[in-house]
Amino acid sequence: MTEIKNIVFTDCKKNPLAKLFCFVNYLLPLRLKYSNESFVAFEDNIQQGLITLDKDTKSYTRFKITKLILEENSTSIAHQLINYVISRYRAMGAHAFYVVVDEKRDILLNIFKNELNFRTCGYEYLYKINSINTSCTLFLKPFKKELIKNICNFYNESINSFNRFLFSRETYQFLNKYEKFVFYNDDENKILGYFEVATKNNLDYYINFSIDFAYNIYLTDAIKFIHTKLKQKNKNFNLYIKIKDYFMNSKELIAILNENNMEFISKSQILAKDYFREIKEDNLFKNAKIIFNDPTTA
């Protein structure tokens, strides 16, 4: 029999303070959770798998699966773990879940796509910034809270319309802990680009960004600017940049990185399971008593 527990209720190797931190986080509603959550699957009291969910840029309703660990020959446990956390989080108000899987991970892709019915909704290309001439003419401006609404609109409008309902952001999501820069046209009071620099270990830094289609050419200057800023604070670091193809100008941006000899690391599929449409349909008729819904074609 399979038993699934939050990691805080297992014999995990955490100090008492860390356990208290996890326990408080476990008790909080989704909106207030301040850390990721991990769940462990046991069979006959033997650990067989672990899954970790994290808020996607502080979202209250969209979560990313950031870790899935399975013992050998325990792939069936993945179904139970993933379905358990999705059911649990949906009951708490979440409506979208996604995972980014390297195309070389055939077994993992099979689990999510063919066995759990996650759909492919995009691709993510990862490049590493190695030797780079840091002289640039572009100066990014620091993020200011008064620009949040404009930044949010710019970011969402840069996403393909058919991916917007899944990957768009709310204004509160730009108040994350990452270092942020804005490519801004002072003359026209117009945002031309938005850049986030994220790290979990102060060694590996990842640039997530959106840039105006007409200003793609300035991407390399933006990278140089961010590299220079990081070098002022860090003696040793690795800098990566992510190109997500749900942005309308992704093909042009990939071409620019290739032309500038950036090191290609990986191509990953973005797989999602979302319930946005279902929730929206349920809310159309809040007081309906009789519902007829024929799923067959005309």
C-alpha positions as CSV (number, residue, x, y, z in Angstrom):
1,M,0.0,0.0,0.0
2,T,1.3,3.4,-1.0
3,E,1.3,6.2,1.6
4,I,2.1,9.8,0.7
5,K,3.2,12.3,3.3
6,N,4.5,15.9,3.4
7,I,8.2,15.8,3.9
8,V,7.8,17.5,7.3
9,F,6.1,14.4,8.6
10,T,9.0,12.1,7.6
11,D,12.4,11.3,9.1
12,C,14.0,13.8,6.8
13,K,17.4,15.1,7.7
14,K,16.5,18.7,8.6
15,N,17.4,20.6,11.7
16,P,14.5,21.5,14.1
17,L,14.3,25.1,12.9
18,A,14.1,24.0,9.2
19,K,11.4,21.5,10.2
20,L,9.4,24.2,12.0
21,F,9.8,26.4,8.9
22,C,8.4,23.6,6.7
23,F,5.6,22.8,9.1
24,V,4.3,26.4,9.2
25,N,4.5,26.6,5.4
26,Y,2.5,23.3,5.3
27,L,-0.3,24.9,7.4
28,L,-0.7,28.0,5.3
29,P,-3.1,28.5,2.4
30,L,-1.6,28.7,-1.1
31,R,-1.7,32.5,-1.2
32,L,0.5,32.7,1.9
33,K,3.0,29.8,1.3
34,Y,6.5,31.2,1.3
35,S,8.4,28.1,0.3
36,N,8.1,25.1,-2.0
37,E,6.6,21.9,-0.7
38,S,7.8,18.3,-1.0
39,F,5.8,15.1,-0.7
40,V,7.2,11.6,-0.2
41,A,5.7,8.3,-1.3
42,F,6.3,5.2,0.9
43,E,5.6,1.5,0.2
44,D,5.8,-0.8,3.2
45,N,7.5,2.1,5.0
46,I,10.2,2.3,2.4
47,Q,10.7,5.6,0.5
48,Q,10.0,5.2,-3.2
49,G,9.6,8.7,-4.5
50,L,9.6,12.4,-3.9
51,I,8.0,15.4,-5.6
52,T,8.5,19.1,-5.1
53,L,6.1,21.9,-6.2
54,D,7.0,25.5,-6.3
55,K,5.0,28.7,-7.0
56,D,5.7,30.0,-10.5
57,T,7.0,33.5,-9.8
58,K,4.9,33.8,-6.6
59,S,1.7,32.8,-8.4
60,Y,-1.2,31.9,-6.2
61,T,-2.7,29.5,-8.7
62,R,0.2,28.3,-11.0
63,F,2.7,25.8,-9.8
64,K,5.8,24.2,-11.3
65,I,7.0,20.7,-10.5
66,T,10.7,21.3,-9.8
67,K,11.8,17.9,-8.6
68,L,10.7,14.3,-9.1
69,I,12.9,11.6,-7.6
70,L,12.0,7.9,-8.0
71,E,13.6,4.7,-6.9
72,E,14.5,2.3,-9.7
73,N,11.5,0.4,-11.1
74,S,9.1,2.7,-9.3
75,T,7.7,4.7,-12.2
76,S,4.2,3.7,-11.2
77,I,4.7,5.7,-8.0
78,A,5.0,8.9,-10.1
79,H,1.3,8.6,-11.1
80,Q,0.2,8.5,-7.5
81,L,2.6,11.3,-6.3
82,I,1.7,13.7,-9.1
83,N,-2.0,13.0,-9.0
84,Y,-2.0,13.4,-5.2
85,V,-0.3,16.8,-5.2
86,I,-2.4,18.1,-8.1
87,S,-5.6,17.0,-6.4
88,R,-4.4,18.5,-3.1
89,Y,-3.5,21.8,-4.6
90,R,-6.6,22.0,-6.8
91,A,-8.7,21.7,-3.7
92,M,-6.8,24.6,-2.3
93,G,-7.4,26.8,-5.4
94,A,-4.6,26.1,-7.9
95,H,-5.6,25.6,-11.5
96,A,-2.4,25.2,-13.5
97,F,0.6,22.9,-13.2
98,Y,3.6,22.5,-15.4
99,V,7.1,20.9,-15.7
100,V,10.1,21.6,-17.9
101,V,11.7,18.4,-19.1
102,D,14.9,18.0,-21.2
103,E,14.1,16.3,-24.5
104,K,16.8,13.7,-23.7
105,R,14.8,12.5,-20.7
106,D,12.7,10.0,-22.6
107,I,11.3,8.1,-19.5
108,L,10.3,11.3,-17.8
109,L,8.6,12.7,-21.0
110,N,6.7,9.4,-21.3
111,I,5.5,9.6,-17.8
112,F,4.1,13.2,-18.1
113,K,2.9,13.1,-21.7
114,N,1.6,9.6,-22.3
115,E,0.7,8.4,-18.8
116,L,-0.4,11.6,-17.0
117,N,-1.7,13.4,-20.1
118,F,0.3,16.6,-19.7
119,R,0.2,18.5,-22.9
120,T,3.2,20.1,-24.7
121,C,2.6,23.9,-24.7
122,G,6.0,25.2,-25.5
123,Y,9.8,24.7,-25.6
124,E,12.5,26.2,-23.5
125,Y,16.0,26.8,-24.9
126,L,18.9,27.2,-22.4
127,Y,22.2,28.9,-23.3
128,K,25.3,29.6,-21.3
129,I,27.1,32.9,-21.5
130,N,30.8,32.2,-21.6
131,S,33.4,34.7,-22.8
132,I,31.8,38.0,-23.7
133,N,33.0,41.4,-24.6
134,T,31.3,43.5,-21.8
135,S,31.6,46.8,-23.6
136,C,28.1,47.9,-24.4
137,T,26.1,51.0,-25.2
138,L,22.8,49.9,-23.6
139,F,22.1,50.8,-20.0
140,L,19.2,49.1,-18.4
141,K,17.3,50.9,-15.7
142,P,16.6,49.4,-12.2
143,F,13.1,48.1,-11.6
144,K,10.6,50.6,-10.0
145,K,7.3,49.7,-8.4
146,E,5.5,52.5,-10.2
147,L,6.2,50.7,-13.5
148,I,4.6,47.4,-12.5
149,K,1.3,47.8,-14.3
150,N,3.1,48.8,-17.5
151,I,5.6,46.0,-17.2
152,C,2.9,43.5,-16.6
153,N,1.0,44.6,-19.7
154,F,4.2,44.6,-21.8
155,Y,5.1,41.1,-20.6
156,N,1.7,39.6,-21.2
157,E,1.3,41.2,-24.7
158,S,4.6,39.6,-25.7
159,I,3.2,36.1,-25.2
160,N,1.5,34.2,-28.0
161,S,-2.2,34.6,-27.6
162,F,-2.9,30.9,-27.3
163,N,-0.3,30.6,-24.5
164,R,-1.3,33.7,-22.7
165,F,-3.9,32.2,-20.4
166,L,-1.3,29.8,-19.0
167,F,1.8,31.9,-18.8
168,S,0.6,35.5,-18.3
169,R,1.3,37.2,-15.0
170,E,-0.5,39.4,-12.5
171,T,1.1,42.6,-11.3
172,Y,1.9,41.1,-7.8
173,Q,4.2,38.5,-9.5
174,F,6.7,41.2,-10.4
175,L,7.4,41.8,-6.7
176,N,9.6,38.7,-6.5
177,K,13.0,38.6,-4.9
178,Y,14.9,38.5,-8.2
179,E,17.1,41.3,-9.4
180,K,15.2,43.1,-12.1
181,F,16.0,45.6,-14.9
182,V,14.0,47.5,-17.4
183,F,14.8,48.5,-21.0
184,Y,13.0,51.9,-21.1
185,N,12.6,54.6,-23.7
186,D,12.6,57.9,-21.8
187,D,11.5,59.9,-24.8
188,E,8.4,57.9,-25.4
189,N,7.8,56.7,-21.9
190,K,7.7,53.2,-23.3
191,I,8.9,49.8,-22.0
192,L,11.0,47.9,-24.5
193,G,12.2,45.1,-22.4
194,Y,12.1,43.4,-19.0
195,F,14.8,41.2,-17.4
196,E,14.9,39.1,-14.3
197,V,18.1,37.5,-12.9
198,A,17.3,34.5,-10.7
199,T,19.6,32.3,-8.6
200,K,19.2,29.7,-5.9
201,N,22.9,29.3,-5.0
202,N,24.6,32.6,-5.8
203,L,26.7,30.8,-8.4
204,D,24.4,29.9,-11.2
205,Y,22.3,32.9,-12.5
206,Y,19.5,32.6,-15.1
207,I,18.1,35.5,-17.2
208,N,14.4,35.3,-17.8
209,F,13.2,38.1,-20.0
210,S,10.8,39.7,-22.5
211,I,11.9,42.2,-25.2
212,D,10.1,44.2,-27.8
213,F,10.1,42.6,-31.2
214,A,11.6,45.7,-32.9
215,Y,14.5,45.8,-30.4
216,N,15.7,42.2,-30.6
217,I,19.1,43.4,-31.7
218,Y,19.7,44.9,-28.2
219,L,19.6,41.5,-26.5
220,T,23.3,41.0,-26.6
221,D,23.9,44.5,-25.1
222,A,21.4,43.7,-22.3
223,I,23.3,40.4,-21.6
224,K,26.6,42.4,-21.4
225,F,25.0,44.9,-19.0
226,I,23.7,42.2,-16.7
227,H,27.1,40.3,-16.9
228,T,28.9,43.5,-15.8
229,K,26.5,44.0,-12.9
230,L,27.0,40.5,-11.7
231,K,30.7,40.7,-12.0
232,Q,30.7,43.7,-9.6
233,K,29.3,41.5,-6.9
234,N,30.6,38.0,-7.7
235,K,34.2,36.8,-8.4
236,N,32.9,33.5,-9.8
237,F,29.5,32.9,-11.4
238,N,27.8,31.1,-14.3
239,L,25.4,33.1,-16.4
240,Y,22.6,31.4,-18.4
241,I,19.7,32.7,-20.5
242,K,16.4,31.1,-21.2
243,I,14.5,31.5,-24.5
244,K,10.9,30.4,-24.1
245,D,9.1,29.9,-27.4
246,Y,5.7,31.0,-26.1
247,F,7.0,34.6,-26.6
248,M,6.3,35.8,-30.1
249,N,9.9,36.7,-31.1
250,S,11.6,33.5,-29.7
251,K,12.9,32.3,-33.2
252,E,14.6,35.6,-33.8
253,L,16.1,35.6,-30.3
254,I,17.5,32.1,-30.7
255,A,19.1,33.2,-34.0
256,I,20.8,36.1,-32.3
257,L,22.3,33.9,-29.6
258,N,23.5,31.4,-32.2
259,E,25.1,34.2,-34.3
260,N,26.9,35.4,-31.2
261,N,28.3,31.9,-30.4
262,M,26.5,31.5,-27.1
263,E,26.8,27.9,-25.8
264,F,23.7,25.9,-26.4
265,I,23.0,23.7,-23.3
266,S,19.6,22.1,-23.8
267,K,16.1,22.1,-25.3
268,S,13.3,21.2,-23.0
269,Q,9.6,20.7,-23.4
270,I,7.2,22.7,-21.3
271,L,4.4,20.3,-20.3
272,A,1.3,21.5,-18.6
273,K,-1.9,20.3,-17.1
274,D,-4.3,23.2,-16.5
275,Y,-7.9,23.5,-15.4
276,F,-8.4,27.2,-16.3
277,R,-11.1,26.6,-18.9
278,E,-12.9,24.1,-16.7
279,I,-13.1,26.6,-13.9
280,K,-14.2,29.4,-16.2
281,E,-17.0,27.2,-17.6
282,D,-18.1,26.3,-14.2
283,N,-18.5,29.9,-13.2
284,L,-20.6,30.9,-16.2
285,F,-23.8,29.9,-14.6
286,K,-23.4,30.1,-10.8
287,N,-27.0,29.4,-10.0
288,A,-27.7,26.7,-12.7
289,K,-29.8,23.8,-11.5
290,I,-30.0,21.8,-14.7
291,I,-27.0,21.4,-17.0
292,F,-26.9,19.6,-20.3
293,N,-23.4,19.2,-21.9
294,D,-23.1,16.9,-24.9
295,P,-19.4,16.1,-25.4
296,T,-20.0,14.5,-28.8
297,T,-19.4,16.3,-32.1
298,A,-22.4,17.6,-34.2
